[in-house]
Amino acid sequence: MTTTRAAAETIASARRSRVPLKALAREFAPTTEAEGYGIQEVLHDLLAAEFGAQVGYKIGCTSEMMQQYLAIPHP
């Protein structure tokens, strides 16, 4: 199993169990943005059968600074 797959499995397990996700073990944690997106892609594939296909993205946009930056007047 690759580190990408192991990280995705860890996140998927927490999601399925509805428990808070602890920090990933150092050997599985992404060290680059590309690795993080790779984990996310594998995670989506793992969870698609249970939760459905990805249909969009979510941003919190809760800080006033980000709302101004994105020209969104509310969270």
C-alpha positions as CSV (number, residue, x, y, z in Angstrom):
1,M,0.0,0.0,0.0
2,T,1.3,3.4,-0.9
3,T,1.6,6.2,1.6
4,T,-1.1,8.1,-0.4
5,R,-3.5,5.2,-0.1
6,A,-2.6,4.7,3.6
7,A,-3.4,8.4,4.4
8,A,-6.7,8.2,2.4
9,E,-7.7,5.0,4.3
10,T,-7.0,6.7,7.6
11,I,-9.1,9.7,6.7
12,A,-11.9,7.5,5.3
13,S,-11.9,5.4,8.4
14,A,-12.4,8.4,10.6
15,R,-15.2,9.7,8.3
16,R,-17.0,6.3,8.3
17,S,-16.7,6.1,12.1
18,R,-17.7,9.7,12.6
19,V,-14.8,10.4,14.9
20,P,-12.5,13.4,14.9
21,L,-9.6,12.9,12.6
22,K,-6.3,12.9,14.4
23,A,-3.1,14.2,12.7
24,L,-1.8,11.8,10.1
25,A,1.2,9.7,11.1
26,R,4.4,11.5,9.9
27,E,5.1,8.8,7.3
28,F,1.7,9.3,5.7
29,A,1.3,13.1,6.0
30,P,1.7,14.9,2.7
31,T,4.7,17.1,2.4
32,T,3.6,19.0,-0.7
33,E,0.4,20.4,-2.1
34,A,0.4,17.8,-4.9
35,E,0.6,15.0,-2.3
36,G,-2.3,16.5,-0.4
37,Y,-4.4,16.6,-3.6
38,G,-3.4,13.0,-4.4
39,I,-4.6,11.9,-1.0
40,Q,-7.9,13.8,-1.6
41,E,-8.4,12.1,-5.0
42,V,-7.9,8.6,-3.5
43,L,-10.2,9.5,-0.6
44,H,-13.0,10.6,-2.9
45,D,-12.7,7.3,-4.8
46,L,-12.8,5.4,-1.5
47,L,-15.9,7.2,-0.2
48,A,-17.9,7.6,-3.4
49,A,-19.8,4.3,-3.1
50,E,-21.0,5.2,0.4
51,F,-21.5,9.0,0.1
52,G,-21.9,9.6,-3.6
53,A,-19.8,11.2,-6.2
54,Q,-18.1,14.6,-5.6
55,V,-20.4,17.3,-6.9
56,G,-18.6,20.5,-5.9
57,Y,-16.3,22.2,-3.5
58,K,-16.9,23.9,-0.2
59,I,-15.1,26.9,1.2
60,G,-15.7,28.3,4.7
61,C,-15.0,31.9,3.9
62,T,-15.7,32.8,7.6
63,S,-13.2,35.5,8.2
64,E,-14.0,39.1,7.2
65,M,-10.7,39.3,5.3
66,M,-11.5,36.3,3.1
67,Q,-15.0,37.6,2.5
68,Q,-13.6,40.9,1.3
69,Y,-10.9,39.1,-0.8
70,L,-13.5,37.0,-2.5
71,A,-16.2,39.7,-2.6
72,I,-18.6,37.6,-0.7
73,P,-20.6,39.6,1.9
74,H,-21.3,36.7,4.2
75,P,-19.9,33.3,5.3
